[in-house]
Amino acid sequence: MTKIAVVIVAAGRGSRARVAGKPDRGPKQYRKIGGRAIIAQTLAAFAEIPEVSVIQPVIHADDHDMYDEALSALSVQERAPVLPPVNGGETRQASVYEGLKSLASQQPDLVLVHDAVRPFVSAATINRT
């Protein structure tokens, strides 16, 4: 059986998502849609795919408290394949690299890379990929 891992990149600061004259609400991956943080929606979308063996979140070093709060919205089943987060780098490329390095011990056959702020990816899209 093919071991499939997913790197969810969530280390960005969301600076383009800020609204002038409004207080900063933090990185967009921790903002809520339907009462659930965007990153939680994204993690759940991949956790629901039986072929996904493991999910590696990559977050900003300053975001561990926000991440833990977001993760609390996941059910036990949704949390099952999610590894503890690793810290990202200065760029998206560096963050993906940190995620890939952290998966070395898992020895996946395939790795999917997905942006945490794209929570509406369908099961059909994931399976086609």
N, CA, C and O atoms as a GROMACS GRO file, in nm:
protein
  516
    1MET      N    1   0.083  -0.118   0.000
    1MET     CA    2   0.000   0.000   0.000
    1MET      C    3   0.088   0.126   0.000
    1MET      O    4   0.189   0.131   0.071
    2THR      N    5   0.051   0.223  -0.078
    2THR     CA    6   0.125   0.348  -0.088
    2THR      C    7   0.101   0.434   0.036
    2THR      O    8  -0.013   0.457   0.076
    3LYS      N    9   0.210   0.481   0.096
    3LYS     CA   10   0.200   0.569   0.212
    3LYS      C   11   0.198   0.713   0.164
    3LYS      O   12   0.295   0.761   0.105
    4ILE      N   13   0.088   0.781   0.189
    4ILE     CA   14   0.070   0.920   0.144
    4ILE      C   15   0.075   1.013   0.263
    4ILE      O   16   0.003   0.995   0.361
    5ALA      N   17   0.160   1.113   0.253
    5ALA     CA   18   0.172   1.217   0.355
    5ALA      C   19   0.126   1.349   0.294
    5ALA      O   20   0.130   1.369   0.172
    6VAL      N   21   0.084   1.439   0.381
    6VAL     CA   22   0.042   1.573   0.338
    6VAL      C   23   0.114   1.676   0.424
    6VAL      O   24   0.115   1.665   0.546
    7VAL      N   25   0.173   1.775   0.360
    7VAL     CA   26   0.230   1.890   0.429
    7VAL      C   27   0.130   2.004   0.413
    7VAL      O   28   0.100   2.046   0.301
    8ILE      N   29   0.080   2.054   0.525
    8ILE     CA   30  -0.010   2.169   0.525
    8ILE      C   31   0.070   2.290   0.568
    8ILE      O   32   0.113   2.300   0.683
    9VAL      N   33   0.091   2.382   0.476
    9VAL     CA   34   0.175   2.499   0.501
    9VAL      C   35   0.089   2.611   0.559
    9VAL      O   36  -0.005   2.659   0.496
   10ALA      N   37   0.124   2.652   0.683
   10ALA     CA   38   0.044   2.752   0.755
   10ALA      C   39   0.132   2.849   0.832
   10ALA      O   40   0.093   2.898   0.938
   11ALA      N   41   0.251   2.878   0.779
   11ALA     CA   42   0.346   2.962   0.852
   11ALA      C   43   0.339   3.109   0.810
   11ALA      O   44   0.412   3.192   0.864
   12GLY      N   45   0.253   3.141   0.714
   12GLY     CA   46   0.246   3.278   0.665
   12GLY      C   47   0.184   3.373   0.766
   12GLY      O   48   0.117   3.332   0.861
   13ARG      N   49   0.206   3.500   0.743
   13ARG     CA   50   0.156   3.602   0.834
   13ARG      C   51   0.027   3.666   0.784
   13ARG      O   52  -0.038   3.737   0.860
   14GLY      N   53  -0.013   3.643   0.660
   14GLY     CA   54  -0.139   3.696   0.609
   14GLY      C   55  -0.142   3.847   0.597
   14GLY      O   56  -0.248   3.908   0.615
   15SER      N   57  -0.030   3.908   0.569
   15SER     CA   58  -0.022   4.055   0.568
   15SER      C   59  -0.110   4.117   0.459
   15SER      O   60  -0.157   4.229   0.477
   16ARG      N   61  -0.133   4.048   0.349
   16ARG     CA   62  -0.219   4.103   0.244
   16ARG      C   63  -0.366   4.096   0.280
   16ARG      O   64  -0.449   4.161   0.216
   17ALA      N   65  -0.401   4.018   0.382
   17ALA     CA   66  -0.540   4.001   0.422
   17ALA      C   67  -0.585   4.105   0.524
   17ALA      O   68  -0.700   4.102   0.567
   18ARG      N   69  -0.499   4.194   0.562
   18ARG     CA   70  -0.535   4.296   0.660
   18ARG      C   71  -0.624   4.402   0.596
   18ARG      O   72  -0.611   4.433   0.477
   19VAL      N   73  -0.712   4.456   0.676
   19VAL     CA   74  -0.803   4.560   0.630
   19VAL      C   75  -0.764   4.691   0.696
   19VAL      O   76  -0.752   4.699   0.818
   20ALA      N   77  -0.743   4.795   0.614
   20ALA     CA   78  -0.703   4.926   0.666
   20ALA      C   79  -0.808   4.977   0.765
   20ALA      O   80  -0.928   4.968   0.740
   21GLY      N   81  -0.760   5.032   0.876
   21GLY     CA   82  -0.849   5.089   0.975
   21GLY      C   83  -0.914   4.989   1.068
   21GLY      O   84  -0.991   5.027   1.157
   22LYS      N   85  -0.886   4.862   1.049
   22LYS     CA   86  -0.943   4.757   1.136
   22LYS      C   87  -0.830   4.695   1.217
   22LYS      O   88  -0.717   4.687   1.171
   23PRO      N   89  -0.862   4.652   1.339
   23PRO     CA   90  -0.757   4.589   1.419
   23PRO      C   91  -0.712   4.458   1.355
   23PRO      O   92  -0.791   4.387   1.292
   24ASP      N   93  -0.586   4.428   1.371
   24ASP     CA   94  -0.530   4.305   1.315
   24ASP      C   95  -0.594   4.186   1.387
   24ASP      O   96  -0.596   4.180   1.510
   25ARG      N   97  -0.647   4.093   1.309
   25ARG     CA   98  -0.710   3.974   1.366
   25ARG      C   99  -0.619   3.853   1.355
   25ARG      O  100  -0.664   3.739   1.371
   26GLY      N  101  -0.493   3.876   1.329
   26GLY     CA  102  -0.398   3.765   1.322
   26GLY      C  103  -0.395   3.701   1.185
   26GLY      O  104  -0.470   3.740   1.095
   27PRO      N  105  -0.308   3.603   1.170
   27PRO     CA  106  -0.295   3.534   1.041
   27PRO      C  107  -0.428   3.472   0.998
   27PRO      O  108  -0.503   3.420   1.081
   28LYS      N  109  -0.454   3.477   0.869
   28LYS     CA  110  -0.586   3.433   0.820
   28LYS      C  111  -0.614   3.286   0.841
   28LYS      O  112  -0.730   3.247   0.847
   29GLN      N  113  -0.512   3.201   0.854
   29GLN     CA  114  -0.536   3.059   0.875
   29GLN      C  115  -0.603   3.030   1.010
   29GLN      O  116  -0.656   2.921   1.030
   30TYR      N  117  -0.602   3.129   1.101
   30TYR     CA  118  -0.665   3.111   1.231
   30TYR      C  119  -0.799   3.185   1.242
   30TYR      O  120  -0.865   3.178   1.345
   31ARG      N  121  -0.837   3.255   1.139
   31ARG     CA  122  -0.969   3.319   1.137
   31ARG      C  123  -1.074   3.211   1.118
   31ARG      O  124  -1.046   3.103   1.066
   32LYS      N  125  -1.196   3.241   1.160
   32LYS     CA  126  -1.299   3.137   1.159
   32LYS      C  127  -1.398   3.153   1.044
   32LYS      O  128  -1.434   3.263   1.002
   33ILE      N  129  -1.438   3.038   0.995
   33ILE     CA  130  -1.545   3.027   0.896
   33ILE      C  131  -1.642   2.925   0.954
   33ILE      O  132  -1.603   2.811   0.982
   34GLY      N  133  -1.766   2.965   0.973
   34GLY     CA  134  -1.863   2.872   1.029
   34GLY      C  135  -1.826   2.824   1.168
   34GLY      O  136  -1.856   2.711   1.205
   35GLY      N  137  -1.760   2.910   1.246
   35GLY     CA  138  -1.725   2.876   1.383
   35GLY      C  139  -1.600   2.791   1.399
   35GLY      O  140  -1.567   2.750   1.510
   36ARG      N  141  -1.531   2.764   1.289
   36ARG     CA  142  -1.412   2.679   1.294
   36ARG      C  143  -1.297   2.749   1.223
   36ARG      O  144  -1.316   2.808   1.117
   37ALA      N  145  -1.176   2.743   1.282
   37ALA     CA  146  -1.060   2.806   1.221
   37ALA      C  147  -1.035   2.746   1.083
   37ALA      O  148  -1.055   2.626   1.061
   38ILE      N  149  -0.992   2.830   0.990
   38ILE     CA  150  -0.966   2.786   0.853
   38ILE      C  151  -0.869   2.668   0.852
   38ILE      O  152  -0.890   2.572   0.778
   39ILE      N  153  -0.763   2.674   0.931
   39ILE     CA  154  -0.666   2.564   0.932
   39ILE      C  155  -0.730   2.434   0.979
   39ILE      O  156  -0.695   2.327   0.930
   40ALA      N  157  -0.824   2.442   1.073
   40ALA     CA  158  -0.893   2.321   1.120
   40ALA      C  159  -0.977   2.261   1.007
   40ALA      O  160  -0.982   2.139   0.991
   41GLN      N  161  -1.042   2.346   0.928
   41GLN     CA  162  -1.121   2.300   0.814
   41GLN      C  163  -1.030   2.226   0.715
   41GLN      O  164  -1.065   2.119   0.664
   42THR      N  165  -0.913   2.283   0.689
   42THR     CA  166  -0.819   2.225   0.594
   42THR      C  167  -0.767   2.090   0.644
   42THR      O  168  -0.764   1.993   0.569
   43LEU      N  169  -0.725   2.085   0.770
   43LEU     CA  170  -0.676   1.960   0.826
   43LEU      C  171  -0.783   1.851   0.820
   43LEU      O  172  -0.755   1.736   0.787
   44ALA      N  173  -0.907   1.889   0.852
   44ALA     CA  174  -1.017   1.792   0.850
   44ALA      C  175  -1.042   1.738   0.710
   44ALA      O  176  -1.071   1.620   0.692
   45ALA      N  177  -1.030   1.825   0.608
   45ALA     CA  178  -1.052   1.781   0.470
   45ALA      C  179  -0.957   1.668   0.433
   45ALA      O  180  -0.997   1.573   0.366
   46PHE      N  181  -0.832   1.677   0.474
   46PHE     CA  182  -0.734   1.574   0.442
   46PHE      C  183  -0.744   1.454   0.536
   46PHE      O  184  -0.720   1.340   0.495
   47ALA      N  185  -0.780   1.478   0.662
   47ALA     CA  186  -0.793   1.370   0.758
   47ALA      C  187  -0.906   1.274   0.721
   47ALA      O  188  -0.904   1.157   0.760
   48GLU      N  189  -1.004   1.323   0.647
   48GLU     CA  190  -1.117   1.240   0.608
   48GLU      C  191  -1.086   1.147   0.490
   48GLU      O  192  -1.169   1.064   0.454
   49ILE      N  193  -0.968   1.160   0.431
   49ILE     CA  194  -0.930   1.076   0.317
   49ILE      C  195  -0.859   0.952   0.371
   49ILE      O  196  -0.750   0.964   0.426
   50PRO      N  197  -0.918   0.834   0.356
   50PRO     CA  198  -0.857   0.712   0.413
   50PRO      C  199  -0.716   0.684   0.362
   50PRO      O  200  -0.636   0.623   0.434
   51GLU      N  201  -0.685   0.725   0.241
   51GLU     CA  202  -0.553   0.697   0.184
   51GLU      C  203  -0.442   0.784   0.242
   51GLU      O  204  -0.324   0.754   0.223
   52VAL      N  205  -0.478   0.890   0.312
   52VAL     CA  206  -0.378   0.979   0.373
   52VAL      C  207  -0.332   0.915   0.504
   52VAL      O  208  -0.411   0.895   0.596
   53SER      N  209  -0.204   0.884   0.511
   53SER     CA  210  -0.146   0.819   0.628
   53SER      C  211  -0.110   0.917   0.738
   53SER      O  212  -0.126   0.888   0.857
   54VAL      N  213  -0.060   1.033   0.698
   54VAL     CA  214  -0.009   1.128   0.797
   54VAL      C  215  -0.017   1.270   0.740
   54VAL      O  216   0.001   1.291   0.620
   55ILE      N  217  -0.045   1.366   0.830
   55ILE     CA  218  -0.052   1.506   0.792
   55ILE      C  219   0.047   1.584   0.877
   55ILE      O  220   0.045   1.573   1.000
   56GLN      N  221   0.133   1.662   0.812
   56GLN     CA  222   0.234   1.741   0.883
   56GLN      C  223   0.203   1.890   0.868
   56GLN      O  224   0.231   1.948   0.763
   57PRO      N  225   0.147   1.953   0.973
   57PRO     CA  226   0.128   2.098   0.968
   57PRO      C  227   0.263   2.170   0.986
   57PRO      O  228   0.349   2.125   1.061
   58VAL      N  229   0.278   2.280   0.916
   58VAL     CA  230   0.396   2.365   0.929
   58VAL      C  231   0.344   2.504   0.965
   58VAL      O  232   0.272   2.567   0.887
   59ILE      N  233   0.381   2.552   1.084
   59ILE     CA  234   0.327   2.678   1.133
   59ILE      C  235   0.439   2.776   1.169
   59ILE      O  236   0.556   2.738   1.177
   60HIS      N  237   0.402   2.900   1.190
   60HIS     CA  238   0.498   3.002   1.236
   60HIS      C  239   0.532   2.975   1.382
   60HIS      O  240   0.446   2.932   1.459
   61ALA      N  241   0.654   3.000   1.420
   61ALA     CA  242   0.700   2.974   1.557
   61ALA      C  243   0.617   3.049   1.661
   61ALA      O  244   0.606   3.003   1.775
   62ASP      N  245   0.559   3.162   1.625
   62ASP     CA  246   0.480   3.242   1.719
   62ASP      C  247   0.334   3.197   1.730
   62ASP      O  248   0.259   3.252   1.810
   63ASP      N  249   0.294   3.098   1.653
   63ASP     CA  250   0.152   3.064   1.642
   63ASP      C  251   0.109   2.938   1.716
   63ASP      O  252  -0.002   2.890   1.695
   64HIS      N  253   0.192   2.883   1.801
   64HIS     CA  254   0.158   2.754   1.863
   64HIS      C  255   0.030   2.761   1.947
   64HIS      O  256  -0.050   2.668   1.944
   65ASP      N  257   0.009   2.870   2.021
   65ASP     CA  258  -0.114   2.881   2.100
   65ASP      C  259  -0.237   2.889   2.010
   65ASP      O  260  -0.337   2.823   2.038
   66MET      N  261  -0.230   2.968   1.903
   66MET     CA  262  -0.343   2.977   1.810
   66MET      C  263  -0.367   2.842   1.742
   66MET      O  264  -0.481   2.802   1.722
   67TYR      N  265  -0.260   2.773   1.707
   67TYR     CA  266  -0.273   2.642   1.644
   67TYR      C  267  -0.341   2.544   1.739
   67TYR      O  268  -0.434   2.474   1.699
   68ASP      N  269  -0.295   2.540   1.863
   68ASP     CA  270  -0.355   2.448   1.961
   68ASP      C  271  -0.504   2.476   1.978
   68ASP      O  272  -0.584   2.383   1.987
   69GLU      N  273  -0.540   2.603   1.983
   69GLU     CA  274  -0.682   2.639   1.995
   69GLU      C  275  -0.760   2.593   1.872
   69GLU      O  276  -0.869   2.538   1.884
   70ALA      N  277  -0.704   2.614   1.755
   70ALA     CA  278  -0.771   2.572   1.631
   70ALA      C  279  -0.786   2.420   1.627
   70ALA      O  280  -0.890   2.369   1.585
   71LEU      N  281  -0.683   2.349   1.669
   71LEU     CA  282  -0.686   2.203   1.665
   71LEU      C  283  -0.790   2.146   1.761
   71LEU      O  284  -0.839   2.035   1.740
   72SER      N  285  -0.823   2.220   1.866
   72SER     CA  286  -0.921   2.171   1.963
   72SER      C  287  -1.059   2.152   1.899
   72SER      O  288  -1.143   2.083   1.956
   73ALA      N  289  -1.082   2.212   1.782
   73ALA     CA  290  -1.210   2.197   1.713
   73ALA      C  291  -1.220   2.067   1.635
   73ALA      O  292  -1.327   2.033   1.585
   74LEU      N  293  -1.108   1.993   1.624
   74LEU     CA  294  -1.109   1.869   1.548
   74LEU      C  295  -1.154   1.752   1.635
   74LEU      O  296  -1.122   1.746   1.754
   75SER      N  297  -1.228   1.661   1.575
   75SER     CA  298  -1.268   1.540   1.646
   75SER      C  299  -1.146   1.448   1.659
   75SER      O  300  -1.044   1.470   1.595
   76VAL      N  301  -1.158   1.347   1.742
   76VAL     CA  302  -1.050   1.250   1.760
   76VAL      C  303  -1.015   1.185   1.626
   76VAL      O  304  -0.898   1.167   1.594
   77GLN      N  305  -1.116   1.151   1.549
   77GLN     CA  306  -1.095   1.088   1.419
   77GLN      C  307  -1.019   1.182   1.325
   77GLN      O  308  -0.929   1.138   1.253
   78GLU      N  309  -1.054   1.310   1.326
   78GLU     CA  310  -0.986   1.407   1.239
   78GLU      C  311  -0.842   1.431   1.284
   78GLU      O  312  -0.756   1.462   1.202
   79ARG      N  313  -0.816   1.418   1.412
   79ARG     CA  314  -0.682   1.440   1.465
   79ARG      C  315  -0.588   1.323   1.440
   79ARG      O  316  -0.466   1.340   1.441
   80ALA      N  317  -0.644   1.205   1.418
   80ALA     CA  318  -0.564   1.082   1.412
   80ALA      C  319  -0.441   1.092   1.324
   80ALA      O  320  -0.332   1.057   1.371
   81PRO      N  321  -0.451   1.138   1.200
   81PRO     CA  322  -0.330   1.138   1.118
   81PRO      C  323  -0.246   1.266   1.129
   81PRO      O  324  -0.147   1.280   1.058
   82VAL      N  325  -0.283   1.359   1.218
   82VAL     CA  326  -0.215   1.489   1.226
   82VAL      C  327  -0.099   1.481   1.324
   82VAL      O  328  -0.118   1.455   1.443
   83LEU      N  329   0.022   1.504   1.273
   83LEU     CA  330   0.142   1.509   1.357
   83LEU      C  331   0.152   1.642   1.429
   83LEU      O  332   0.086   1.738   1.390
   84PRO      N  333   0.234   1.650   1.533
   84PRO     CA  334   0.259   1.780   1.595
   84PRO      C  335   0.319   1.875   1.491
   84PRO      O  336   0.395   1.832   1.404
   85PRO      N  337   0.286   2.004   1.499
   85PRO     CA  338   0.337   2.097   1.399
   85PRO      C  339   0.487   2.119   1.411
   85PRO      O  340   0.546   2.106   1.518
   86VAL      N  341   0.546   2.153   1.297
   86VAL     CA  342   0.686   2.196   1.295
   86VAL      C  343   0.687   2.343   1.256
   86VAL      O  344   0.593   2.393   1.194
   87ASN      N  345   0.793   2.411   1.293
   87ASN     CA  346   0.806   2.552   1.259
   87ASN      C  347   0.849   2.570   1.115
   87ASN      O  348   0.934   2.497   1.064
   88GLY      N  349   0.788   2.668   1.050
   88GLY     CA  350   0.822   2.700   0.912
   88GLY      C  351   0.943   2.790   0.903
   88GLY      O  352   1.005   2.825   1.003
   89GLY      N  353   0.975   2.827   0.780
   89GLY     CA  354   1.089   2.913   0.754
   89GLY      C  355   1.046   3.053   0.716
   89GLY      O  356   0.930   3.092   0.734
   90GLU      N  357   1.139   3.128   0.663
   90GLU     CA  358   1.114   3.267   0.625
   90GLU      C  359   1.031   3.279   0.497
   90GLU      O  360   0.966   3.382   0.475
   91THR      N  361   1.032   3.177   0.415
   91THR     CA  362   0.956   3.179   0.289
   91THR      C  363   0.869   3.054   0.281
   91THR      O  364   0.887   2.960   0.357
   92ARG      N  365   0.776   3.055   0.187
   92ARG     CA  366   0.692   2.936   0.166
   92ARG      C  367   0.781   2.816   0.130
   92ARG      O  368   0.761   2.706   0.179
   93GLN      N  369   0.879   2.839   0.043
   93GLN     CA  370   0.968   2.732   0.002
   93GLN      C  371   1.042   2.673   0.123
   93GLN      O  372   1.054   2.551   0.135
   94ALA      N  373   1.090   2.759   0.210
   94ALA     CA  374   1.159   2.713   0.330
   94ALA      C  375   1.065   2.637   0.423
   94ALA      O  376   1.106   2.540   0.488
   95SER      N  377   0.940   2.679   0.430
   95SER     CA  378   0.842   2.612   0.515
   95SER      C  379   0.810   2.473   0.459
   95SER      O  380   0.800   2.377   0.535
   96VAL      N  381   0.793   2.463   0.329
   96VAL     CA  382   0.768   2.332   0.267
   96VAL      C  383   0.887   2.240   0.294
   96VAL      O  384   0.869   2.122   0.326
   97TYR      N  385   1.008   2.293   0.283
   97TYR     CA  386   1.128   2.214   0.309
   97TYR      C  387   1.128   2.161   0.453
   97TYR      O  388   1.163   2.045   0.476
   98GLU      N  389   1.091   2.246   0.549
   98GLU     CA  390   1.087   2.202   0.689
   98GLU      C  391   0.984   2.090   0.706
   98GLU      O  392   1.009   1.994   0.779
   99GLY      N  393   0.871   2.101   0.639
   99GLY     CA  394   0.770   1.996   0.645
   99GLY      C  395   0.820   1.866   0.586
   99GLY      O  396   0.799   1.759   0.642
  100LEU      N  397   0.887   1.876   0.471
  100LEU     CA  398   0.942   1.756   0.406
  100LEU      C  399   1.048   1.690   0.494
  100LEU      O  400   1.050   1.567   0.508
  101LYS      N  401   1.136   1.770   0.552
  101LYS     CA  402   1.240   1.715   0.640
  101LYS      C  403   1.178   1.640   0.757
  101LYS      O  404   1.227   1.534   0.796
  102SER      N  405   1.072   1.696   0.812
  102SER     CA  406   1.010   1.634   0.930
  102SER      C  407   0.945   1.500   0.897
  102SER      O  408   0.922   1.419   0.987
  103LEU      N  409   0.916   1.476   0.770
  103LEU     CA  410   0.852   1.351   0.729
  103LEU      C  411   0.952   1.239   0.699
  103LEU      O  412   0.911   1.127   0.668
  104ALA      N  413   1.081   1.266   0.708
  104ALA     CA  414   1.182   1.167   0.672
  104ALA      C  415   1.163   1.035   0.747
  104ALA      O  416   1.175   0.928   0.689
  105SER      N  417   1.134   1.044   0.875
  105SER     CA  418   1.117   0.921   0.954
  105SER      C  419   0.990   0.844   0.917
  105SER      O  420   0.979   0.724   0.943
  106GLN      N  421   0.894   0.913   0.856
  106GLN     CA  422   0.770   0.849   0.814
  106GLN      C  423   0.787   0.769   0.684
  106GLN      O  424   0.710   0.678   0.656
  107GLN      N  425   0.888   0.803   0.607
  107GLN     CA  426   0.918   0.739   0.479
  107GLN      C  427   0.796   0.726   0.386
  107GLN      O  428   0.760   0.616   0.344
  108PRO      N  429   0.732   0.839   0.356
  108PRO     CA  430   0.616   0.832   0.267
  108PRO      C  431   0.658   0.803   0.124
  108PRO      O  432   0.769   0.835   0.082
  109ASP      N  433   0.566   0.742   0.049
  109ASP     CA  434   0.589   0.719  -0.093
  109ASP      C  435   0.554   0.843  -0.174
  109ASP      O  436   0.619   0.873  -0.274
  110LEU      N  437   0.451   0.915  -0.130
  110LEU     CA  438   0.406   1.037  -0.196
  110LEU      C  439   0.381   1.144  -0.090
  110LEU      O  440   0.340   1.115   0.022
  111VAL      N  441   0.406   1.269  -0.129
  111VAL     CA  442   0.376   1.382  -0.040
  111VAL      C  443   0.297   1.484  -0.118
  111VAL      O  444   0.338   1.530  -0.225
  112LEU      N  445   0.181   1.521  -0.063
  112LEU     CA  446   0.102   1.630  -0.118
  112LEU      C  447   0.133   1.753  -0.036
  112LEU      O  448   0.153   1.744   0.085
  113VAL      N  449   0.138   1.869  -0.100
  113VAL     CA  450   0.161   1.995  -0.031
  113VAL      C  451   0.040   2.083  -0.056
  113VAL      O  452  -0.002   2.101  -0.170
  114HIS      N  453  -0.016   2.139   0.053
  114HIS     CA  454  -0.138   2.218   0.040
  114HIS      C  455  -0.129   2.340   0.131
  114HIS      O  456  -0.071   2.334   0.240
  115ASP      N  457  -0.186   2.450   0.085
  115ASP     CA  458  -0.190   2.574   0.160
  115ASP      C  459  -0.303   2.568   0.262
  115ASP      O  460  -0.416   2.534   0.227
  116ALA      N  461  -0.274   2.601   0.387
  116ALA     CA  462  -0.374   2.593   0.495
  116ALA      C  463  -0.495   2.682   0.472
  116ALA      O  464  -0.603   2.653   0.523
  117VAL      N  465  -0.479   2.788   0.396
  117VAL     CA  466  -0.592   2.880   0.376
  117VAL      C  467  -0.672   2.846   0.251
  117VAL      O  468  -0.735   2.933   0.191
  118ARG      N  469  -0.670   2.721   0.213
  118ARG     CA  470  -0.753   2.670   0.104
  118ARG      C  471  -0.837   2.555   0.162
  118ARG      O  472  -0.816   2.439   0.129
  119PRO      N  473  -0.935   2.590   0.250
  119PRO     CA  474  -1.006   2.487   0.325
  119PRO      C  475  -1.114   2.411   0.249
  119PRO      O  476  -1.163   2.310   0.298
  120PHE      N  477  -1.150   2.458   0.132
  120PHE     CA  478  -1.263   2.396   0.063
  120PHE      C  479  -1.221   2.298  -0.046
  120PHE      O  480  -1.296   2.274  -0.140
  121VAL      N  481  -1.102   2.244  -0.033
  121VAL     CA  482  -1.056   2.141  -0.127
  121VAL      C  483  -1.148   2.018  -0.110
  121VAL      O  484  -1.178   1.976   0.002
  122SER      N  485  -1.191   1.965  -0.221
  122SER     CA  486  -1.285   1.852  -0.213
  122SER      C  487  -1.210   1.719  -0.204
  122SER      O  488  -1.093   1.708  -0.242
  123ALA      N  489  -1.280   1.619  -0.154
  123ALA     CA  490  -1.225   1.483  -0.149
  123ALA      C  491  -1.192   1.435  -0.291
  123ALA      O  492  -1.093   1.365  -0.312
  124ALA      N  493  -1.276   1.472  -0.386
  124ALA     CA  494  -1.253   1.432  -0.525
  124ALA      C  495  -1.122   1.491  -0.578
  124ALA      O  496  -1.045   1.422  -0.646
  125THR      N  497  -1.096   1.617  -0.546
  125THR     CA  498  -0.972   1.680  -0.590
  125THR      C  499  -0.852   1.614  -0.524
  125THR      O  500  -0.752   1.585  -0.590
  126ILE      N  501  -0.861   1.589  -0.395
  126ILE     CA  502  -0.751   1.523  -0.324
  126ILE      C  503  -0.725   1.385  -0.384
  126ILE      O  504  -0.610   1.349  -0.411
  127ASN      N  505  -0.829   1.310  -0.404
  127ASN     CA  506  -0.813   1.173  -0.458
  127ASN      C  507  -0.757   1.175  -0.600
  127ASN      O  508  -0.678   1.088  -0.636
  128ARG      N  509  -0.796   1.272  -0.681
  128ARG     CA  510  -0.741   1.282  -0.818
  128ARG      C  511  -0.592   1.314  -0.813
  128ARG      O  512  -0.514   1.264  -0.894
  129THR      N  513  -0.554   1.397  -0.718
  129THR     CA  514  -0.414   1.436  -0.704
  129THR      C  515  -0.332   1.318  -0.660
  129THR      O  516  -0.211   1.331  -0.643
   0.00000   0.00000   0.00000
